[in-house]
């Protein structure tokens, strides 16, 4: 019975995986970066939560957070300039999360005693800019209990980005 519950949850979540977004963000929209961002040396992303730049290690995964990704990892800091990025596509996926210690147990999954503590709901926004072709994605996610699960809405993503960027 325990295995059945885990399999049922996985199948239900898989049905939502890799589908085009229904969160209000569409191909053809524009993501306007309003602030110059600096990606640390030896990194390929910069993280944003609650409208502020944060270190990846400081993110509270249970709240919406986003990160811009560069396809180039460099030994020196990288600048992402103020720009308008065309949104090419939006894909929603998920990932099963297991924390080794200190994890908050979810009632729907703990019944199966699987050790899972959350599901990460991920929104990948694929970007294009002629000026900055190495910036390809803005990824936003949060951890959620599967019994009350949803991908982030446009408003939630906008609130996460704050004044740093806007989607139109």
C-alpha positions as CSV (number, residue, x, y, z in Angstrom):
1,X,0.0,0.0,0.0
2,X,2.8,2.4,0.9
3,X,4.5,1.9,-2.5
4,X,1.1,2.4,-4.2
5,X,0.7,5.9,-2.6
6,X,4.2,7.0,-3.7
7,X,3.6,5.6,-7.3
8,X,0.2,7.4,-7.5
9,X,1.7,10.7,-6.4
10,X,4.5,10.3,-8.9
11,X,2.2,9.5,-11.8
12,X,-0.1,12.5,-10.9
13,X,2.9,14.8,-10.8
14,X,4.4,13.3,-14.0
15,X,1.2,14.2,-15.8
16,X,1.9,17.8,-15.1
17,X,5.5,17.6,-16.1
18,X,7.0,19.1,-19.2
19,X,3.8,20.9,-20.2
20,X,3.6,24.4,-21.6
21,X,2.9,26.9,-18.9
22,X,-0.5,28.0,-17.9
23,X,0.7,30.6,-15.4
24,X,0.1,33.7,-17.6
25,X,3.7,33.8,-19.1
26,X,3.8,33.1,-22.8
27,X,6.2,32.9,-25.7
28,X,6.5,36.4,-27.1
29,X,6.3,38.1,-23.8
30,X,9.3,40.3,-22.8
31,X,11.3,40.0,-19.6
32,X,12.8,43.4,-18.9
33,X,15.9,43.4,-16.7
34,X,15.9,46.7,-14.9
35,X,19.1,46.3,-12.9
36,X,22.6,45.3,-13.8
37,X,23.4,42.0,-12.1
38,X,26.8,40.4,-11.3
39,X,27.3,36.7,-11.3
40,X,30.1,35.7,-8.9
41,X,33.3,34.3,-10.3
42,X,33.3,30.5,-10.9
43,X,29.5,30.6,-10.9
44,X,26.9,30.5,-13.7
45,X,23.8,31.9,-11.8
46,X,22.6,34.7,-9.7
47,X,19.7,34.1,-7.3
48,X,16.8,36.3,-6.3
49,X,14.2,36.0,-3.5
50,X,11.8,38.5,-2.0
51,X,13.0,41.1,-4.6
52,X,16.6,40.9,-3.5
53,X,19.8,39.3,-4.7
54,X,20.8,36.5,-2.4
55,X,23.4,33.8,-2.1
56,X,22.1,30.5,-3.3
57,X,22.8,29.0,0.2
58,X,20.5,31.6,1.8
59,X,17.4,30.7,-0.2
60,X,14.4,29.4,1.7
61,X,13.2,26.8,-0.8
62,X,9.7,26.8,0.6
63,X,9.2,30.4,-0.8
64,X,9.4,31.4,-4.4
65,X,12.9,32.1,-5.7
66,X,14.4,32.7,-9.1
67,X,17.8,32.6,-10.7
68,X,19.2,33.8,-14.0
69,X,21.5,31.3,-15.7
70,X,24.5,32.0,-17.9
71,X,25.7,29.3,-20.2
72,X,29.3,30.4,-19.5
73,X,31.0,29.7,-16.2
74,X,34.0,32.1,-15.9
75,X,36.8,32.6,-13.4
76,X,35.9,36.3,-13.2
77,X,32.6,37.9,-12.3
78,X,30.0,38.2,-15.2
79,X,27.8,41.2,-15.7
80,X,24.2,40.8,-16.9
81,X,23.4,44.2,-18.4
82,X,20.0,46.0,-18.3
83,X,18.2,44.5,-21.3
84,X,15.0,43.2,-22.7
85,X,14.8,39.5,-23.2
86,X,12.3,37.8,-25.5
87,X,10.6,34.9,-23.8
88,X,10.9,31.9,-26.2
89,X,9.1,29.3,-24.1
90,X,7.9,28.5,-20.6
91,X,8.0,24.9,-19.3
92,X,6.8,23.7,-15.9
93,X,8.4,20.7,-14.4
94,X,8.8,19.2,-10.9
95,X,11.4,17.4,-8.9
96,X,11.0,15.2,-5.8
97,X,12.9,16.4,-2.8
98,X,14.3,14.4,0.1
99,X,16.1,16.1,3.0
100,X,18.3,14.0,5.2
101,X,17.7,15.9,8.4
102,X,15.5,18.7,9.7
103,X,13.0,18.2,6.9
104,X,9.4,19.1,7.3
105,X,7.4,15.8,6.7
106,X,4.5,16.0,4.4
107,X,1.4,14.2,5.4
108,X,0.6,12.8,2.0
109,X,4.0,11.4,1.5
110,X,5.0,10.4,5.0
111,X,2.2,7.9,5.0
112,X,4.3,6.0,2.4
113,X,7.3,6.4,4.6
114,X,9.4,7.2,1.5
115,X,11.6,9.9,3.2
116,X,10.4,12.5,0.7
117,X,9.8,15.9,2.2
118,X,8.5,18.1,-0.6
119,X,8.0,18.5,-4.3
120,X,9.9,21.3,-6.1
121,X,7.7,23.0,-8.7
122,X,9.9,24.5,-11.3
123,X,9.1,27.1,-14.0
124,X,11.8,27.4,-16.7
125,X,11.5,30.6,-18.7
126,X,13.7,30.3,-21.9
127,X,15.1,33.7,-22.9
128,X,16.8,35.3,-25.9
129,X,18.8,38.5,-26.2
130,X,20.9,39.5,-29.2
131,X,23.1,41.6,-26.8
132,X,23.6,38.8,-24.2
133,X,23.2,35.4,-26.0
134,X,24.8,33.5,-23.1
135,X,21.8,34.4,-20.8
136,X,19.4,31.7,-21.7
137,X,17.0,31.1,-18.8
138,X,15.3,32.5,-15.8
139,X,14.3,29.6,-13.5
140,X,11.8,30.1,-10.7
141,X,10.8,27.4,-8.2
142,X,9.5,26.6,-4.7
143,X,8.9,23.5,-2.6
144,X,5.4,22.5,-1.9
145,X,3.2,19.9,-0.3
146,X,1.7,17.8,-3.2
147,X,-1.7,18.0,-1.6
148,X,-1.7,21.7,-2.1
149,X,0.5,22.0,-5.1
150,X,0.7,24.6,-7.8
151,X,3.4,26.1,-10.0
152,X,4.1,29.7,-9.5
153,X,1.8,32.3,-11.1
154,X,3.0,35.3,-13.1
155,X,2.2,37.5,-10.0
156,X,4.2,35.3,-7.7
157,X,7.2,35.3,-10.0
158,X,6.9,39.1,-10.4
159,X,6.8,39.5,-6.6
160,X,9.9,37.4,-6.3
161,X,11.7,39.5,-8.9
162,X,10.6,42.7,-7.2
163,X,12.0,45.8,-9.0
164,X,14.9,43.8,-10.5
165,X,12.9,42.6,-13.5
166,X,9.4,42.7,-15.0
167,X,7.6,40.4,-17.3
168,X,5.3,42.1,-19.9
